[in-house]
Amino acid sequence: MNKLLTTIVLLSSIFAQEGKFAVSILDFTGEDVQDKVLRACYQQLETSLIESNRFTVIEKNKREELLEEQKFQSSGVCDEACAVEIGQLVGAEYLMLGEIIGFADLYQVNIKIINIEKGDVAEKVTDQISGGMGDLLNGMEEASREIVRRIAAGSAPQQITQQTGLPTVVQKTYGTIDVTTDPQGANILIDGVEVGVTPKTIPNLETGSHNLILNYPGYERLQKRIMVEDGKTIPISEYLVPKTGSLSILSDPIGATVYLDNFVKGQTPLDIPELPVKDYMIRLELKDYQMLERRITIQYAENTTQKYSLDPLPGKLNVFTSPARATIIIGGERYTSSSSGIATIELPVGQYRIEISKDGYEPLEKQVSIKPNDFGTLDINLKKIPAGVSSNPDMGFLTVNTTDGRVRLKIQGIKEVQRMPLEYFELIYGTYNLKAFGIGLETEKRKVEIERQKTTTIEMNLKKKQRAKAVRYSLMFPGGGQMYTGSKSRIRGLIYAGTFIGTGALLSKGISTYSDENKLLDQYQANYNAATSAAEIDATWALYEQQSATVNDAQTNLMILSTTLVSAWLTSIIDSYFFSGL
């Protein structure tokens, strides 16, 4: 307790030298001490300081309001640096930090007094109070009363002269400050009290040191100590520093030119540091891509990252058709070439299938690729359908092209197998199932739509059958590879399959017979072992020898059948690989 009272004396001596000082007390912290006890200690000290009329105490609610306005954020225990920052924000000249740590029936009280202007600890002391929580509260109450008593004894509003012992009143003096800022309109706070906005002349300020704070949206907060002189006007002119953030711009594709409020800043990817906090109009330009404009907001002390995907400019396609007035279908849209046979079509970037048609002509399909901001051309010459090919208006034509002469075509509803290529095969309009096949080729099935008086043209180039696939089929079942290969090897495949199936059936029956004969052998052996007379022994032995020979024959038969089964399987695999003709 003595150390704590000593600290209070030091505090009173510090504060009593020059009259009233702005003081703020942070919430007490503690270990193994209830929150309500910490709050009671805080309130006791605060109340005593206020009632002494020797301090300008910045109360907790006002302090939190000022910190909220400045968007101050703090986490954990407040150190000297944190205390200085808080004191500056709230306009305090001194800040008190209190900590109470409980040890069973002993409390350790730690007090720091921070000089905000100097940024250091004016006084620090540690004291111990024994007893319970009641003793702790009584100690803090006694300490608070001691603060008031010491202040009253140290410096009163009146001073006593040595000559007369009579009191003389100390007269207060006042001065004026004239505050201007660039930009104008900044909020002015004097000792934590808002007094207006710049430019402003502030009269009747008590002479001496004051804490000045200037706030303007989008600019750094400015704080400084000012001296007011008796009867003088002190000019104060300050340049406010804009708050800044940074901007990172990415684009797909890269290399786009970046404009910020119509000023060129560089090419993507781009980092722009120290941008004043405000809204900007950003514009990205890249050859062959559409211009992009966006509005962004730069946040204080933050890096804003923007990612943009640029859309390519559409391309144009000139389609020249012969004959003119042909119908063009592309991208689901229908166009018609002019009387001169020209159609100019604007299309987004991509791959397209174009259908060109006209009555009396064979339709045609083409694939085109549209590039950004490109101007392409396509020449189309439609073949005229020969007159008189079909007198039936419901008939259409099928043309099937192939690069392999082995391909044969089966058309649904048509008995004959068609040789390839097939040109202008006449069919009534409707949907048909096609089956293309050939020796050594994979079979392909396809549906086609035959339209009235139009020729449907398709390509059917079959894939070659694979030796590995034939082997895989033979592995799955003997003869499977030969059946897959084609007609020339199908007979072998049937032989392999038949041999495998027949041998498997005989093997299954042989296993059953062997099992039955073996059981009978076991019975004869048991009878032989049970015989007692010579006649019984001879008779049972003869039966046992006979049955043993039967079992051996059955076993030999099983081995032959198993060998045959495996041989058929292996032979089919070898045949599929070496003699498939693929």
C-alpha positions in Angstrom: 0.0 0.0 0.0 2.9 2.4 0.7 4.2 2.1 -2.9 0.7 2.7 -4.3 0.3 5.9 -2.2 3.8 6.9 -3.3 2.7 6.6 -6.9 -0.4 8.7 -6.2 1.9 11.4 -4.6 4.0 11.3 -7.8 0.9 11.6 -9.9 -0.4 14.6 -8.0 3.0 16.2 -8.1 3.2 15.8 -11.9 -0.3 17.1 -12.4 -0.3 19.9 -9.8 2.6 21.8 -11.5 0.6 23.5 -14.2 -3.0 23.2 -13.2 -5.6 21.0 -15.0 -4.4 18.3 -17.3 -6.5 16.0 -19.6 -6.3 12.5 -18.1 -7.8 9.2 -19.3 -7.9 6.0 -17.3 -8.0 2.7 -19.3 -10.1 -0.2 -18.0 -8.2 -2.1 -15.3 -6.9 -5.6 -16.4 -6.3 -8.5 -14.1 -5.7 -12.2 -13.5 -7.8 -14.2 -11.0 -9.8 -11.1 -10.2 -13.5 -10.8 -10.9 -14.5 -8.2 -13.6 -16.8 -6.5 -11.2 -13.9 -5.9 -8.8 -11.8 -4.4 -11.6 -14.7 -2.1 -12.6 -15.1 -1.0 -9.0 -11.4 -0.1 -8.7 -11.6 1.8 -12.0 -14.7 3.7 -11.0 -13.3 4.6 -7.5 -10.2 6.1 -9.0 -12.2 8.0 -11.8 -14.7 9.4 -9.4 -12.1 10.7 -7.0 -10.2 12.4 -9.8 -13.3 14.1 -11.1 -14.5 15.3 -7.7 -11.0 16.8 -7.0 -11.6 19.4 -9.7 -7.9 19.2 -10.6 -8.2 17.1 -13.7 -10.1 17.1 -17.0 -11.0 13.5 -16.9 -12.0 12.0 -20.3 -14.7 9.6 -19.2 -15.0 6.1 -20.6 -18.1 6.8 -22.8 -16.5 9.8 -24.4 -13.2 7.9 -24.9 -14.9 5.0 -26.7 -16.9 7.4 -28.8 -13.7 9.2 -30.0 -12.0 5.9 -30.7 -15.0 4.7 -32.7 -15.0 7.9 -34.8 -11.3 7.3 -35.6 -12.0 3.6 -36.3 -9.3 2.6 -33.8 -9.0 -1.2 -33.3 -6.9 -2.8 -30.6 -6.6 -6.4 -29.4 -4.8 -7.9 -26.3 -3.1 -6.0 -23.5 -2.4 -2.3 -24.2 1.4 -1.4 -24.1 3.1 2.0 -24.0 2.8 2.5 -27.8 -0.9 1.6 -27.8 -1.5 3.9 -24.8 0.2 6.8 -26.6 -1.9 6.2 -29.7 -5.1 6.1 -27.6 -4.1 9.2 -25.7 -3.4 11.1 -28.9 -6.8 10.1 -30.4 -8.8 11.2 -27.4 -6.8 14.3 -26.6 -5.3 13.2 -23.3 -2.0 14.4 -21.9 -1.6 11.5 -19.5 -3.0 8.0 -19.6 -3.2 5.6 -16.6 -2.9 1.9 -17.0 -3.9 -0.4 -14.0 -3.4 -4.1 -13.6 -4.4 -6.3 -10.6 -3.1 -9.9 -10.2 -4.6 -12.2 -7.5 -2.5 -14.7 -5.6 -4.7 -16.5 -3.1 -5.2 -13.8 -0.3 -2.7 -11.4 -1.8 -3.2 -8.8 -4.6 -0.4 -7.2 -6.7 -1.3 -3.8 -8.0 0.7 -2.5 -11.0 0.2 1.2 -12.1 1.7 3.0 -15.1 1.4 6.7 -15.8 2.1 7.4 -19.5 3.2 10.9 -20.7 1.5 11.2 -24.1 3.6 14.0 -25.4 6.9 12.4 -24.6 5.6 8.9 -25.4 7.1 7.3 -22.3 6.3 6.0 -18.8 6.3 9.0 -16.4 6.0 6.6 -13.4 5.6 2.9 -12.8 5.1 1.2 -9.4 4.2 -2.2 -8.0 2.5 -2.7 -4.6 0.9 -5.6 -2.8 -2.3 -5.6 -0.8 -3.0 -8.5 1.5 -6.4 -9.8 2.4 -9.6 -10.5 0.5 -11.4 -8.5 -2.2 -12.9 -6.2 0.4 -9.4 -5.2 1.5 -8.5 -4.6 -2.1 -11.5 -2.3 -2.6 -10.7 -0.5 0.7 -7.1 0.0 -0.5 -8.2 1.5 -3.8 -10.7 3.8 -2.0 -8.0 5.0 0.4 -5.6 5.5 -2.5 -8.3 7.6 -4.3 -8.8 9.8 -1.3 -5.0 10.2 -1.0 -4.9 11.5 -4.6 -7.4 14.2 -3.8 -5.7 15.1 -0.5 -2.2 15.3 -2.1 -3.5 17.4 -4.9 -5.2 19.8 -2.5 -2.1 20.1 -0.4 0.2 20.4 -3.4 -1.4 23.1 -5.6 -4.6 25.0 -4.8 -6.2 27.6 -7.0 -5.0 30.2 -4.5 -1.3 30.8 -3.6 -0.1 32.3 -0.2 2.3 35.2 -0.3 5.2 35.3 2.2 4.8 39.0 3.0 1.2 39.1 4.1 -0.1 35.6 4.2 -3.1 36.9 2.3 -4.5 35.1 -0.7 -4.1 36.6 -4.2 -6.2 35.5 -7.0 -4.4 34.1 -10.1 -5.9 35.8 -13.2 -6.5 33.6 -16.3 -5.3 34.9 -19.7 -6.6 34.1 -23.2 -5.5 34.1 -26.8 -6.8 33.3 -30.3 -5.9 30.9 -33.0 -6.7 31.1 -36.7 -6.8 27.6 -38.3 -6.7 27.0 -42.0 -6.2 23.7 -43.9 -5.6 22.5 -47.4 -8.2 21.2 -48.3 -10.7 23.3 -46.4 -13.6 21.9 -44.3 -11.6 19.8 -41.8 -13.2 19.2 -38.4 -11.3 20.9 -35.5 -11.0 19.4 -32.1 -9.4 21.3 -29.2 -8.5 19.2 -26.2 -11.0 16.6 -27.4 -13.8 19.0 -28.0 -15.2 19.7 -31.5 -15.2 23.5 -32.2 -16.0 23.7 -35.9 -14.5 23.3 -39.4 -11.7 25.1 -41.2 -11.1 27.9 -42.0 -12.0 29.2 -38.5 -10.8 31.7 -36.0 -11.2 30.4 -32.4 -11.0 33.1 -29.7 -11.0 33.0 -25.9 -8.6 30.0 -25.6 -6.8 29.8 -22.2 -3.1 30.5 -22.7 -0.8 27.6 -22.6 -0.6 24.3 -24.3 -3.5 22.7 -26.1 -4.0 19.5 -28.1 -5.2 20.2 -31.7 -6.7 17.5 -33.9 -7.8 18.0 -37.5 -10.0 15.5 -39.3 -11.1 15.4 -42.9 -12.7 12.5 -44.8 -10.2 10.7 -47.0 -7.1 12.4 -45.3 -4.7 11.4 -42.6 -5.7 12.6 -39.1 -3.4 15.4 -37.9 -2.6 16.0 -34.3 -0.2 18.5 -32.7 0.4 20.6 -29.5 -0.1 24.3 -29.9 0.8 27.2 -27.6 -1.7 30.0 -27.1 -0.2 33.3 -26.1 -1.9 36.1 -24.1 -3.7 38.5 -26.4 -2.2 37.2 -29.6 -3.7 35.5 -32.6 -1.6 32.5 -33.6 -2.0 31.5 -37.3 -2.1 27.7 -37.9 -1.9 26.5 -41.5 -1.7 22.8 -42.2 -1.5 20.7 -45.3 -3.5 17.5 -44.9 -2.0 14.3 -46.3 -4.5 12.2 -48.3 -5.2 8.7 -47.1 -4.0 6.1 -49.6 -4.4 2.5 -50.6 -3.0 0.4 -53.4 -4.5 -1.3 -56.5 -3.6 -4.5 -58.3 -5.1 -5.2 -61.7 -5.1 -8.5 -63.5 -6.7 -9.3 -66.8 -7.3 -12.3 -69.1 -5.6 -12.0 -71.5 -2.7 -10.0 -70.1 -1.2 -6.9 -71.7 -4.3 -4.7 -71.5 -3.7 -0.9 -71.2 -5.0 0.4 -67.9 -6.6 3.9 -67.7 -7.5 5.4 -64.3 -9.8 8.4 -64.6 -8.6 8.6 -68.2 -4.9 8.6 -67.4 -2.7 5.8 -68.6 -1.2 3.8 -65.8 0.5 0.9 -67.6 -0.4 -2.6 -68.7 -1.7 -5.7 -66.9 -0.6 -7.2 -64.7 -0.2 -3.9 -62.9 0.3 -2.7 -59.3 -0.4 1.0 -58.5 0.7 2.1 -55.0 -0.3 5.1 -52.9 -3.6 6.0 -54.6 -5.7 8.6 -52.7 -8.8 7.0 -51.1 -11.8 7.7 -53.4 -13.8 6.3 -56.3 -12.1 5.8 -59.7 -13.2 4.9 -63.1 -11.0 2.2 -64.5 -10.8 1.4 -68.2 -9.0 -1.6 -69.9 -8.2 -1.6 -73.6 -6.6 -4.4 -75.6 -6.4 -4.9 -79.4 -9.1 -7.2 -80.8 -11.0 -7.1 -77.4 -13.9 -5.1 -76.2 -13.2 -2.1 -74.0 -14.1 -2.7 -70.3 -15.0 0.1 -67.9 -15.7 -0.4 -64.1 -16.0 1.9 -61.1 -13.8 0.9 -58.1 -13.3 2.2 -54.6 -9.8 2.4 -53.0 -9.8 1.6 -49.3 -7.5 3.2 -46.8 -4.3 1.2 -46.1 -5.7 -1.8 -48.2 -4.6 -3.4 -51.4 -7.6 -3.7 -53.8 -7.2 -6.5 -56.3 -9.3 -6.5 -59.4 -9.5 -9.4 -61.9 -11.1 -8.8 -65.3 -11.9 -11.1 -68.2 -11.9 -9.3 -71.5 -14.4 -10.3 -74.2 -13.0 -10.6 -77.7 -14.4 -8.4 -80.4 -16.7 -10.2 -82.8 -15.5 -11.2 -86.2 -17.2 -10.8 -89.6 -17.7 -13.4 -92.3 -18.4 -12.6 -96.0 -20.3 -15.5 -97.5 -20.3 -15.6 -101.4 -22.9 -18.0 -102.7 -23.6 -19.3 -106.2 -26.4 -19.2 -106.9 -27.6 -15.9 -105.2 -30.5 -15.7 -102.8 -29.3 -18.8 -101.0 -30.4 -19.6 -97.4 -27.5 -19.5 -94.8 -28.0 -21.0 -91.4 -25.3 -20.3 -88.8 -25.4 -20.1 -85.0 -29.1 -20.8 -85.1 -29.7 -17.7 -87.2 -31.0 -17.6 -90.7 -29.6 -15.3 -93.4 -30.1 -14.9 -97.1 -27.4 -13.9 -99.6 -28.1 -10.8 -101.7 -28.9 -10.6 -105.3 -25.2 -10.5 -106.0 -24.7 -13.6 -103.8 -23.1 -11.8 -100.8 -24.0 -12.1 -97.1 -22.0 -10.3 -94.4 -22.5 -11.9 -91.0 -21.1 -10.7 -87.6 -20.3 -13.5 -85.2 -18.7 -13.9 -81.8 -15.4 -15.7 -81.6 -15.7 -19.5 -81.9 -16.3 -22.5 -84.2 -19.4 -22.7 -86.3 -21.2 -25.1 -88.7 -22.8 -23.3 -91.6 -25.6 -24.8 -93.7 -26.2 -23.4 -97.2 -29.2 -24.4 -99.2 -31.6 -23.4 -102.0 -34.4 -25.2 -103.7 -33.3 -27.2 -106.7 -29.7 -27.4 -105.3 -27.9 -29.9 -103.1 -27.4 -28.4 -99.6 -23.9 -28.0 -98.3 -22.3 -27.8 -94.8 -19.1 -26.1 -93.9 -17.1 -25.6 -90.7 -15.7 -22.1 -90.0 -13.6 -20.5 -87.3 -14.2 -16.9 -86.3 -11.3 -15.0 -84.7 -11.4 -11.7 -82.8 -12.0 -8.7 -85.0 -11.2 -10.8 -88.0 -12.8 -10.5 -91.5 -13.1 -13.9 -93.2 -14.5 -15.0 -96.5 -16.3 -18.2 -97.6 -17.0 -19.2 -101.2 -20.0 -21.6 -101.7 -20.9 -23.2 -105.0 -24.1 -25.3 -104.8 -24.6 -28.2 -107.1 -27.8 -28.2 -109.0 -30.0 -31.4 -108.6 -30.3 -33.0 -112.0 -33.7 -32.5 -113.5 -35.9 -35.6 -113.7 -33.9 -37.6 -111.3 -37.1 -38.3 -109.5 -40.7 -37.8 -110.5 -41.9 -38.3 -106.9 -41.8 -35.0 -104.9 -41.5 -37.1 -101.7 -38.2 -38.6 -102.7 -34.8 -37.5 -101.5 -31.2 -38.6 -102.1 -28.5 -40.2 -100.1 -24.8 -39.8 -100.8 -22.3 -41.7 -98.7 -18.6 -41.1 -99.1 -15.7 -43.3 -97.8 -12.0 -43.6 -98.3 -11.9 -47.4 -97.8 -13.2 -49.6 -100.6 -13.9 -52.5 -98.2 -16.9 -50.6 -96.7 -20.3 -52.0 -97.4 -23.6 -50.3 -96.4 -26.9 -51.8 -95.2 -29.9 -49.4 -95.4 -32.9 -50.0 -93.3 -35.7 -51.4 -95.5 -33.4 -52.1 -98.4 -32.5 -55.8 -98.9 -29.4 -55.2 -101.1 -26.1 -54.4 -99.5 -24.7 -51.3 -101.1 -21.2 -50.9 -102.3 -19.3 -47.8 -101.5 -19.1 -44.9 -102.4 -22.9 -44.4 -102.7 -24.1 -41.5 -104.8 -27.6 -40.0 -105.1 -29.3 -43.1 -103.8 -33.0 -42.4 -104.1 -35.1 -42.8 -100.9 -38.5 -41.6 -99.8 -38.2 -38.9 -97.2 -37.9 -40.0 -93.5 -35.4 -41.3 -91.0 -33.3 -44.4 -91.9 -30.9 -46.5 -89.9 -27.6 -47.2 -91.6 -25.1 -49.9 -90.9 -21.6 -49.7 -92.4 -19.2 -52.7 -92.1 -16.3 -54.4 -93.9 -13.7 -57.1 -93.4 -11.2 -56.0 -90.8 -13.2 -52.9 -90.0 -15.3 -51.9 -87.0 -19.0 -51.7 -87.6 -20.6 -48.3 -87.4 -24.3 -47.5 -87.1 -25.9 -44.1 -87.9 -29.3 -42.4 -88.4 -29.9 -40.1 -91.3 -32.8 -37.8 -92.1 -33.8 -37.8 -95.8 -35.6 -34.6 -96.9 -37.8 -34.1 -100.0 -35.9 -33.4 -103.1 -32.6 -32.8 -101.2 -29.4 -34.8 -101.1 -28.1 -35.8 -97.7 -24.3 -36.4 -97.8 -22.4 -38.1 -95.0 -18.9 -39.5 -94.5 -18.4 -43.1 -93.2 -14.8 -44.0 -92.7 -14.6 -47.0 -90.4 -11.9 -47.7 -87.9 -9.7 -50.8 -88.4 -10.3 -53.7 -86.1 -7.6 -54.1 -83.5 -5.5 -57.2 -82.8 -5.4 -56.4 -79.1 -9.2 -56.3 -79.0 -9.4 -59.7 -80.7 -7.0 -61.2 -78.1 -9.1 -59.6 -75.4 -12.2 -61.2 -76.7 -10.5 -64.6 -76.9 -9.3 -64.2 -73.3 -12.9 -63.7 -72.3 -14.2 -66.7 -74.2 -12.5 -69.1 -76.7 -13.5 -68.2 -80.3 -14.5 -64.6 -79.3 -11.5 -63.1 -81.0 -12.2 -65.0 -84.2 -15.8 -64.0 -84.3 -14.8 -60.4 -83.8 -12.1 -60.6 -86.6 -14.5 -61.5 -89.4 -16.1 -64.1 -91.7 -12.9 -65.8 -92.7 -12.0 -66.8 -89.1 -15.5 -67.3 -87.8 -15.4 -71.1 -88.5 -12.3 -71.4 -86.4 -14.0 -69.4 -83.8 -17.0 -71.7 -83.8 -14.6 -74.7 -83.5 -12.8 -73.2 -80.5 -16.1 -72.3 -78.9 -17.7 -75.7 -79.5 -14.6 -77.5 -78.3 -14.5 -75.4 -75.2 -18.2 -75.9 -74.4 -18.2 -79.6 -75.2 -15.1 -80.3 -73.3 -16.4 -78.3 -70.4 -19.6 -80.3 -70.3 -17.6 -83.6 -70.4 -15.2 -82.3 -67.7 -18.1 -81.4 -65.5 -19.6 -84.9 -65.9 -16.2 -86.5 -65.4 -15.7 -84.7 -62.1 -19.0 -86.0 -60.9 -18.2 -89.6 -62.0 -14.7 -89.4 -60.4 -16.3 -88.3 -57.1 -18.8 -91.2 -57.1 -16.2 -93.8 -58.0 -13.8 -92.5 -55.4 -16.5 -92.8 -52.7 -17.1 -96.4 -53.7 -13.4 -97.1 -53.5 -13.3 -95.7 -50.0 -16.2 -98.1 -49.1 -14.3 -101.2 -50.6 -11.2 -100.3 -48.6 -13.3 -100.1 -45.5 -14.8 -103.6 -46.2 -11.3 -104.9 -46.8 -10.1 -103.5 -43.5 -13.0 -105.1 -41.7 -12.6 -108.6 -43.2 -11.6 -111.3 -40.7 -11.5 -114.6 -42.6 -9.2 -115.4 -45.5 -12.1 -115.8 -47.9 -13.5 -112.3 -47.0 -10.0 -110.8 -47.3 -9.6 -112.2 -50.8 -13.0 -111.2 -52.0 -12.9 -107.6 -50.7 -9.3 -107.2 -52.0 -10.4 -108.2 -55.5 -13.2 -105.7 -55.4 -10.8 -103.0 -54.1 -8.3 -103.6 -56.9 -11.0 -103.5 -59.6 -12.5 -100.2 -58.2 -9.0 -98.7 -57.8 -8.4 -99.3 -61.6 -11.8 -97.6 -62.3 -10.9 -94.5 -60.3 -7.5 -94.3 -62.0 -9.2 -94.4 -65.4 -11.6 -91.6 -64.3 -8.7 -89.5 -63.1 -6.8 -89.9 -66.4 -10.0 -88.9 -68.2 -10.2 -85.7 -66.1 -6.6 -84.8 -67.0 -7.2 -85.3 -70.7 -10.4 -83.2 -70.6 -8.7 -80.4 -68.6 -5.8 -80.3 -71.0 -8.1 -80.2 -74.0 -10.1 -77.3 -72.4 -7.0 -75.3 -71.6 -5.6 -76.0 -75.0 -8.7 -74.8 -76.8 -8.6 -71.6 -74.8 -4.8 -70.9 -75.4 -5.0 -71.9 -79.0 -7.9 -69.4 -79.5 -5.7 -66.6 -78.0 -2.7 -67.5 -80.1 -4.8 -67.7 -83.2 -6.4 -64.3 -82.5 -3.0 -62.7 -82.3 -1.0 -64.4 -85.1 -3.7 -65.4 -87.6 -6.4 -62.8 -87.2 -5.5 -61.2 -90.5 -5.5 -57.7 -88.8 
